[in-house]
Amino acid sequence: MGTREENRRQTLKRITQSAMSLFAKQGYEATTLDAIAAAAGISRRTFFHYFKSKDDILLSQQAGLGEQLIEALAAEPTCGTPTETLQAAMRRIAASYPLEELITIDKLMMSIEAVQARKQANYIRDEHLLLEALRQRWPEESDMSLRLAAQMAIGLTRLSLDAWRSEGGTKPIVDYLDLAIAELRQEFGGS
């Protein structure tokens, strides 16, 4: 990674961390773009090189699920089935989320209707990205099988988050993912 790209990555991280901190302290609505830019040490104009709105900052915290799954999938051994390999990758991602950070992000996202709608659209995007990665890794598998695996992964993620949220986020999200996977196996058998 070059210096320019590293600087861009660090600025993006600063903006995101500053915004999340301000959202937590003073609320989403009360936090202005100018306050975020000042806290991140950038100009308002520079802010718009990274994000179009405050909503985009929140969505960036959830966005990238498809990319995360693809990266985690690539790190898994090649000996398993698409479904087994995907479930192992999903568990690794779910186990990596700090509970307090997830609670804060989720509360903010659930409080803003426009963010919720865009979040749902991101799930469809993530499913398509994941399907392409599965096709590349398992070209011999049927397209229907790979589509089912991609849909299952995104569906299990959504179910896990919903269950986690409904119980007040008191346990790690990976516990809910494990429960959802166990239910899937019990209902449909296999992996």
ABEGO torsion letter per residue (X at the ends): XBAAAAAAAAAAAAAAAAAAAAAAAAEAAABBAAAAAAAAGBBAAAAAAABABAAAAAAAAABGAAAAAAAAAAABBAABBAAAAAAAAAAAAAAABBAAAAAAAAAAAAABAAAAAAAAAAAAAAAAAAAAAAAAABAABBAAAAAAAAAAAAAAAAAAAAAAAAAGGABBAAAAAAAAAAAAAAAAEEX
